[in-house]
Amino acid sequence: MKPATARPSPLAELNAHIERVSAAAREGAAAGGNGPWPELRSAQRFRETWERIGAEVQVQRALDRAPPNAGPLNPQRLMLETLARMGELSPHYLRRFLTHTETLLWLEQAHGALRSPVAGKGGVGKAVKARRQKM
């Protein structure tokens, strides 16, 4: 007679399955792919729509804060008009441009936080918090 092998519990089977799938995903990501599963088209459309709406809202907020009596050569007015036209001509380019400028702004703020006297006393975290509270 063969000794009866104990069948693993459902939880053990689930854990083994999760480990196999996770290992396959890590191998797919290490090979340069985006993983074993592509992004769902509906999720991609939702993300793109959300980004487009976010960019439009940012430009609209900036236009609302524009100086009311700015002259034709006012730099702020010129930049706002440029952003508005950019959104009309190429909404995708506007989103990319805004992402790029937000990244540059964040880097500038992080660099300033490292150089500020607050950073020497409490680290970067306190300097960034102080800047955020001012905004």
Disulfide bonds with the S-S distance in Angstrom:
none
